[in-house]
């Protein structure tokens, strides 16, 4: 192996952050790197380790609900000092056991401020090691920016003092970080745009016909998808696109009570499932899709190139999906229904408008996984060839 990576990720409600982390981690293994993903959220379903990828699960913490105000531990109770201590010790033990050449921290300091109790000691450990482990932030195209000027300064200071670089997993030709983070110019020398972390090797459709002539409704992990699913079902009951088969994918995290309520008295040719392994193929074959506007879902929509309606999740201060959806709607790629305006009638109107026109495509760089992996591999090689330096950073590495 040419280097060791520790990749820290914490997801609170959905599964998008963890999915992106795994895509990046798997790409790094293809570059000959030994990668350990340390996750602090709800454990993923199914096996995750392959090749040189290793996985370490911390005692899971998740958001109690979509407000993100209360974090709860494995026992369903609000987290306390004891759980923080256990997690911090486990995280640091993983760091010392793997002795990584490079540490990747997902979201922080732009998000995950509630996890400073373990992230800050992790950064100290990386900077104290000899030779020093490089420290990178991995962040999506859009962040939920704080309103307070003091918080903006805090994020800028943290990036400048603690991080070598910030890998922005987006395409600057489509959307730059300053669209959501007004202080981006103050850290411009730390920002590296990698392209979107999409699935660059989607399986061929083959002879399978599942998904053809269907309305495909999906809500990612499903933790906050109940309203969209029930609204879509009501739109179908009222006659929307009744000549097509409807397939609703509820996700693994939709509460069982909500799933059962949806499953009662489904109309003819309407199917409700938790999950489909061939989701991306269904998306490519369907007549029109309905979904939220999370990072991974939008990339799947763009790769599929079909007709799409999105209802961006926008509870509390969540502006990420709204901004992404607005940009794509303005480009004519999809139809957007704001979450606050969602009704069966509005959704039906959007679906009927969308299915009546030809799909539109947009050129967006989706090679971010491979590019990030190659960049990190080159950073490790360069650090190994040079004398150890405590200066952050030196010249910007080439993509």
N, C-alpha and C positions, 0 to 999 in steps of 0.2 A: 504494500500500500504506500501511496505517496504522501499521505497526510491523514490526520484525524480531525473530525468535526464533531462538536456538540451543538445540537440544534434544539433550543428551548421554545416551546409553543404552549400557549394557554388559550383554550377556547371556552366560552362561557355559556353560549346558548345554541348556536348552530354548529355545523361541522366544517364550514368553509375554511377556517384558519388551519385546521388540522389537515384537511385535504391538500391545501396548497403546500404546507410543510412537507407532506409525504412526496408530492410531485418533485419538489426541489431536492429532497433528500435522495430519492431514487436516481435523479439525474446526476447528483454528486457521486453516487456509487459507480455510475457508468464512467466517470472520470478516474476511477481507481482510488477513491477516497473512502476511508472507513468512517461511517456516519452513525452517530447515536442520536436518536430523536427522544427528547425528554418531554413528555406531555403532562400537563396539569389539569386537563379537563376530563370529561366523561370518557372512559376507555372506548376505543373504536371497536366495532364489530368485526370479527374475522381476523385472520393472520395479517400481520403488517411487516414482518421481517423477511427479507430476501437478500441473498448474496451477502454483501458486507454491511447491510443496514441493520442496526440494532435499535431496540425500542425499550425505553424505561418509563413506566407509568408511576407518577406521583399520586399520593392520596388525592382523589379527584375533588375539585371545587367547581361549582357551576353557579350561574345566576338563578335566583329563585323564580324570576319572571322577566318579562321584556323590559322592565324599568331598569334592570341591572343594579338596583339600589342595595339589594341584600344578596350576599354570596353565601352559599351553603356547602357543607362538606359531605362526606360519604354517608353520614347518618341523617342527612336531611335537615340538620340544624345550622344556624349561622356559625360561621367559622370563628374560632377563638385562638388565643395565644398558643395553646398547646399544638393545635393543628399547624399553625404557621411554623412553629419550631420544628416539628417533625418533617414537614415539607422542605424547609430550608436545609436541614441537615441531610436529607436524602438527595437533594439537588447538588449540594456541595460534594457529597460523597461520590456522586456520578461524575462530577467534574474531575475530581482527583483520581478516580479509577481510570478514566479514559485519557487523561492528560492531553486534551485537544490542542492542536496547533491553532485552531480558529474556532471562535464561539459565535454562533448566530442566534440572535434573540429576536423573536417575532413580535412585531408591534411596538414594544417599548423603545423609547420613551413617549411615543405618540399616543399610546394607549397602555392599558394594563397597569395603571398607576397604583391600583390597590394591591399589586403584587411586588411592590418595591421591597417588602420585607425579605424576599428571596432573590430578586433579580439584582439588587444592588450588591449584596455579598458575593453573588456569582461574578459580577463584573470586577469586583475587587480581587477575587481569586484569579481571574484571567490576567489582570494587569500586574499582579504580584508574581506570577509564575516567571521562571527564568529558563529558557527564553520566554518573553511575554507572548501570551496567546493574543492574536488579533481579534478584535471585537467588531462584529457587523450587526446592523439592524436590518431586518427583513420586513418590508412594509408594502401593503397593497397600494394601488393607484390613488386611493382616496382615504383620508383619515377623518375622524370626527374631531374637529379642532375645538379647543377650549375657547370660551368667550373671554376669559380674564387675560389681560396683558401679562400678568405675573406668571400665569401658567405657560404662555407662549415663551417667555424668557427662560423659564425653567427647562422647557424642552430643548430650546436652542443651546443653552449652557450644557445640558447633559450630552447632547450630540457632540458638541465641540470638545468637551473634556473627556468623554468616556468612550466614544466610538471612532473607529477608523473610517468606516463608510456606512452610508445608508443605501441599501439596495431597494430601489423603488420598482416594484413589479408592475410596470405600466409602460405605455408607449407615449413619449412626450409629443409626438405628432398629433396625438388624439387628446391627451389630457395630461397636464403637468401638476406637480404636487401643490403648487401655489393656488390652484383652484379651490383647494380645501384647507391648506395650511398657509396662512398669510405671511408667516415669517420664513418661508422657504428660501428666500434670497440670502438670508443670514447663514445658511448652511449649504449654499450651492456647491461649495468645493468638496462637500462630503457626499453629495447625491450622485448616484449612478443608476440610470434608467436601464433596466434589463430587458424590457419587453414583458408582455403578459405571460403568466405561467399557465399556459393552456396545455391541452393534451395534443401533442404534436403527432401522435401515431394512433389515431382512432382506427378501430377495426373496420374492415370493409363490410358492406351491407350483405354481400353474398346473395343467396336466394331467399332469405327469410322475408316474409311479408308482414310480420307484426308491426303495427304502427301505421300502415297505409290506410288512408281515409279515416284518420282518427283526429280527435281533439285531445291533445295531451296536456293534462293539468298536473303540475309538480310544484312542491314547496320545499325542496332541499331536505334538510333533516326533519322538518315538520314542527319544530318546537313552537313556532309562531305562525303556522300555516293554516290553522283551523278556519279562520274567517274566509280566507281566499277559497279554500276547498268548498265550504258550505255555500258561498256565493256563486261559485261556478256550478255547483249542483242545482241550485235554485234557478239559475239562468237556463240550464238544460231542461228542467221541469217545465219552464214556461215556453219551451219550444225553440230555443236557440240552437241552430245547426243540428236539428233533430235527425237529419238524414245521415249523420256521421256517427261513428262509434266514439264514445267518450271514455278515456282512461284517466283515472285520478290516482296519482302516486302520493300517498300521505306522508311518507318518510318514517324513519324508525323512532323519532322522538315526539310524534304527535301523541298526546295522551290517549290511552286506550279507551276511555269513556267517549272522547270525541270521535275516535275511529268507529266505534260501535254505532254511535248516533248517525254518522254518515252512511254506514252500511245498511241501515234499515230502509227497506222499500226503495231500492235503487231503480230508476227507470230502465226500460229495456235498452240493451246495448250500451249500458254504462257499467264500467268495471272499476272497482276500488281495490288497490293493492298498496302494500307498504313500500315495496322497493322492487326495482327491476335492474338486474345486472346489465341489461342491454339498453339502458336509458338513452345513451348518446345515439344509438342506432334508431330507437323510436323517435327521437327528436329530429333526426334527418329524414325520416319517412313520413311523419305526420302531416296532416293538412295545415294545422295551426297549433301553436303551443301557448299555454298560459303559465306564467311562473312569477316568482319574485325576481329581484334584480341583483342578487348577490354576485360577487366576483366570479366564482366558478360557473354558476349557472349562465351568466351572460356570455362567458367565453364558449361554453357549450352551444349556446344559441348561435353565436357568430360562426363557429366552426360548421354547424349544421346548415346554415344559410337559408333557413326556412322562414315562414311567416310566424311572427311572435307578438304576443301581448304580454306586457309585464306590469305588475302591481308592486312597486318597491316598498319594502318594509320601512316604515317611517315613524315608529313609536318613539316617544320621548325626544331625545336629541339626535336620533339616528338619521343622518342626512346622506350617508354614503351611497345607499342604493338609489335614492332620489336623484342625486347629481349625475350618477352614471346613466340612469335611465333617461334623464332629460337630454343629455348629450346625444345618446343614440336615437332618441325620438326625433330630435332636431335634424339629425342626419338622414332621417327617413328609413332607418333600419328596422324599427319596431314601433308598436303603438304602446303608449303608456297610459295607465289609469291610476291617478294618485290614490294612495291607500285611503285617505280621508274622504274621497268621493266614490268609493267602491260601492256599487249596488248591482243587483242582478241585471237591471236594465242597462246600466252604463257598460258593464262588462259585455253583455250581448251585443251592444252597438259597436264596441271596439272590435269584437271578434268578427262581426259581419263586415266591417270596413276592411279589416286586415285580410280576410280570406278572399276578398274580391279583387285584390291587387297582386301584382307579381312581387316576389320577394326582392328585397334590396340588399346589396352587399356593401361592406366597408372594409378597406384595407387597414388592418391593425396587426402590429407585430405580436405574435403569440409564441415566440421562441424563447421566452424568459427562463424556463427551467434549464435548458441546456446551456444558455448563455451565462446564467448565474453560476452553474457548476464549473464551467470552463474558467470563469473569472476567479472563483475561489481557489481552484486548483493552481492557477498561475500565481495568485497571491502567496500561497503556501510555498510554492517552488522558489519564488523570489525571496521570501523571508529566509528560507533555508540557505540560499546562496549568498545572502548579504550578512554582514555583521549585525548582531542584535541592535535594535534602535528603540529608544523610548520616545521618539518624536512621533506625534500623531498629526496627520498621516504624512507620508512623503509624496511622491508624485502619484497622480491618479493612474490606476492601472488601466490598460487598454482592454476594451471589450473584444 
